[in-house]
């Protein structure tokens, strides 16, 4: 019998470390403090400090505790733990002790870090690492599409390019799940996820001093920003990444239904669903994040602004976005069933 069955309160303070999780830790220096539940006295006590060297005999003891189900870490150490698990993302699919919110945070950290690696070195190897983690995310959502709702609750409002890319992907996948009512092909979701997270990859070419300006952009600044579409396409071509859904997200996320967008003034029927969806998710995440020239809007305010902008954004998607931030995916899918 493990510690959680001894006391329901333990789960609120501690997170159990399974043998699979323990095996992923550095052998000699665990990244978090280890705690052991002693059934004889029904108490949890610290067994080993974080980053302290773990002797071989104690490694064997720790392995035995994990097999018994009596090895734990503090939930207060969750951030450190999440950072570790983000490097071993597949474990999220096999472990059942995480809360949905913890899983969402692990996914955010993992995909933000993968995206940063790719932006710093946009070559095939970092792209493969990113695609691998996206496949794990898709598997997680394939098991239960409603899980996407938790992802959207983990959005980060501090702006950076990689974080914005992950935010946009989470919101875009949630909207797509609502559009198709949770029924989709895995391959489609993988391609869409990749397109959503890569939509702004050309922004890495825009000088940081322009993006950090506290005042409105000059025309030359705006030209530099608008050129990020061509820069993104060039990077996709160098990588021979020609998936139509990916290309549509990259090329059309600043196009608008009324033809007022850029770079090609595409409008109405010419604007694909991935382009519409990515454009709305991108705009929402930008409005809901802190930028040098303005404060962030809260999620409901941001969704309302886009809903009122019915000429530029797809009105059906904008309504779904409002439902997403007020009621959530699960209630919408239950009503649609």
MIVO-924866 format. One record per residue (C-alpha): residue in one letter; x, y, z. Coordinates in steps of 0.05 Angstrom, whole numbers, plus 32768, in hexadecimal, padded with zeros to 4 digits. Layout:
<pts>
aXYZ
...
</pts>
This chain:
<pts>
x800080008000
x801E80437FEC
x801F80838014
x7FE680A37FEF
x7FB7806B8003
x7FCE8075804B
x7FBA80BE804B
x7F9680E78016
x7FB781268031
x7FFC810E8019
x7FEA81197FD0
x7FDF81637FDE
x8026816B7FFA
x804E81357FD7
x805481187F91
x806680CF7F8B
x80A580BC7F65
x809B807D7F3D
x80D3804E7F27
x80CE806A7EE0
x80D580B17EF9
x810E809F7F27
x8133807D7EEE
x813180BE7EC7
x815480E47EFF
x81A080ED7EFE
x81B980B07F24
x81E680D37F56
x81C581177F5F
x817881187F5F
x815D815C7F49
x812B81607F83
x812C814E7FCD
x811481077FD9
x80E280F4800F
x80CF80B08029
x808D809B8048
x8098806D8083
x805A8041808C
x8071802D80D2
x8067807380ED
x8039808D80B5
x806780C980A9
x808E80E6806F
x80D580FA807C
x810C81198051
x813B80E38038
x816C8109800B
x817A81527FF8
x8172816B7FB0
x81B381697F87
x81D981477FC0
x8202810B7FAC
x81DE80CA7FB4
x820B80907FC8
x8202804D7FA6
x81E3802B7FE2
x81B180647FEA
x81A1805F7FA0
x818C80177FAC
x8161802C7FE7
x814080647FBF
x813080327F87
x811080047FBB
x80E6803D7FD6
x80CE804F7F90
x80BA80067F84
x809480067FC6
x807080477FB4
x808D806B7FF0
x80BC809D7FCD
x80A380E57FC5
x80B7812C7FB6
x8097816C7FD0
x806281897FA1
x808381CC7FB3
x80BF81B37F8C
x809381A87F50
x80B381DE7F24
x80F781BC7F29
x80D681797F1D
x80B081937EE1
x80F081AE7EC2
x810F81697ECA
x80D381457EAC
x80D081757E72
x811081527E59
x80ED810F7E60
x80A881217E46
x809280DB7E36
x808D80CC7E80
x804F80F97E83
x802980C37E5C
x803B808C7E8D
x803480AE7ED0
x7FF080B97EF2
x800580E07F30
x800681257F0E
x7FCD81567F11
x7FB4816E7ECC
x7FD081B37EDB
x801581957EEB
x8014816F7EA9
x800281AF7E84
x803C81D47EA4
x806C819C7E92
x8056819F7E4A
x805E81EA7E48
x80A581E87E64
x80BA81AF7E37
x809F81CE7DF7
x80B782147E07
x80FD81F97E12
x80FA81CF7DD3
x80E3820C7DAC
x811B82367DC8
x814D82027DB2
x813082037D6C
x812E824F7D67
x817682527D7C
x818A821D7D49
x815382137D15
x816F81D27CF9
x8156818B7CF0
x816D816F7D33
x814A81A27D61
x810D819C7D34
x810C81507D3E
x810E815B7D8A
x80D5818C7D86
x80AC815D7D59
x80B881237D89
x809C814A7DC4
x806181627D9B
x805281197D8B
x804F810C7DD6
x802081477DDF
x7FF3812D7DA8
x7FF280E87DC7
x7FDE81087E09
x7FA4812D7DE7
x7F9180F17DBD
x7F8180CA7DFD
x7F5181017E13
x7F48813F7DE8
x7F2981667E22
x7F6F81687E41
x7F7E81A27E12
x7F5581CD7E41
x7F8B81C57E77
x7FC181DA7E46
x7F9E821D7E3A
x7F9C82297E85
x7FE882267E87
x7FF582617E58
x802E828F7E6D
x802282DA7E67
x806C82EE7E6A
x807D82F67E20
x80B782D37DFE
x80B582B57DB8
x80B9826C7DCD
x808582757E04
x8056829A7DD4
x805E82627DA2
x8049822E7DD5
x800F82597DED
x7FF682617DA6
x7FFB82167D9A
x7FD382067DD9
x7F9C82377DC8
x7F9B82217D7F
x7F9681D87D91
x7F5D81E77DC1
x7F37820E7D8C
x7F4381D67D59
x7F2981A27D8B
x7EEA81CB7D92
x7EE181D47D47
x7EE681897D39
x7EC481767D7B
x7EFF814C7D92
x7F0081217D53
x7F4181257D2C
x7F7980FB7D0E
x7FBA80F87D35
x7FE2810C7CF8
x7FB8814A7CEE
x7FC2815F7D36
x800D81547D32
x8012817F7CF3
x7FE581B67D11
x800C81B67D52
x804D81BE7D2C
x803081F67D02
x8015821B7D3E
x805582187D66
x807F822C7D29
x805182637D11
x807F829B7D29
x80C3827B7D1D
x80D682B47CEE
x80D082E57D29
x811482CD7D40
x813082F87D07
x811083387D21
x814183627D4A
x8132835F7D94
x813683AB7D9C
x80FA83B27D6E
x80D0837F7D94
x80E283A07DD6
x80CE83E67DC1
x809E84057DF4
x808184347DC0
x805B84267D7F
x8081840A7D44
x809C84367D0C
x808D84217CC5
x80D384047CBF
x80C883DD7CFF
x808783C17CE5
x80A883AD7CA4
x80DC83877CCB
x80A683637CF3
x807C83527CB6
x80B883337C94
x80B782FC7CC8
x808582D67C9C
x80B882D07C63
x80EF82C07C95
x80C482877CB1
x80B5826B7C6C
x8100826D7C5B
x811082457C99
x80DA82117C89
x80F6820A7C43
x813D82007C5C
x812381C97C89
x80FA81AC7C4F
x80BD81B07C7D
x808481B67C4B
x8049819C7C73
x800D81C57C5A
x7FF181D17CA0
x803481EA7CB9
x803D82187C7D
x7FF682347C84
x800182467CCD
x804382687CBD
x802C828E7C7F
x7FE582A07C93
x7FE482B07CDE
x7FE482FB7CCF
x7FB282F77C96
x7F6C830F7CA8
x7F2782FA7C90
x7F1983417C75
x7F5A83437C4E
x7F7B83767C7B
x7FB483487C91
x7FF883387C74
x802183237C4D
x7FF183107C14
x7FAF83317C27
x7F8C82ED7C25
x7F4382F17C38
x7F0482C97C43
x7F0582847C20
x7F4F828C7C0E
x7F62828B7C58
x7F6A82437C70
x7F4F82287CB1
x7F95821E7CCE
x7FA582667CBA
x7F6682817CDB
x7F6F82587D19
x7FB982687D21
x7FAC82B27D15
x7F7782B57D4B
x7FA0828D7D7E
x7FDE82B87D6F
x7FB782F97D78
x7F9682E17DB9
x7FD882CB7DD8
x7FF9830D7DC3
x7FC283367DE3
x7FC3830B7E22
x800E83137E2D
x8037834B7E4B
x805B83757E16
x808A83B17E1C
x805683E17E00
x801983C87E27
x7FFD839E7E5F
x7FDE835A7E54
x7F9383537E4E
x7F74831B7E76
x7F5B82E07E4E
x7F1282F47E4D
x7F23833C7E38
x7F5183227E01
x7F1C82F27DE6
x7EE783297DE8
x7F1283597DC0
x7F1C83247D8A
x7ED283117D8A
x7EC1835A7D7D
x7EF3835C7D44
x7EC583327D19
x7EDC834F7CD6
x7F24833A7CDD
x7F1E82F77D02
x7EF482BA7CF3
x7EB582C87D1B
x7EA7827E7D28
x7EED82737D45
x7EE882B47D6D
x7EA8829B7D8D
x7EC982597D9E
x7F03827F7DBD
x7ED282A47DEA
x7EB382627DFE
x7EF882457E0C
x7F0C827B7E3D
x7EC8827F7E60
x7EAF82377E61
x7EE7820B7E48
x7EEE81D27E16
x7ECC819C7E3F
x7E8A81C07E48
x7E8881D27DFE
x7E95818A7DE8
x7E6181707E19
x7E2D81A17DFE
x7E3F818F7DB6
x7E3981447DC3
</pts>
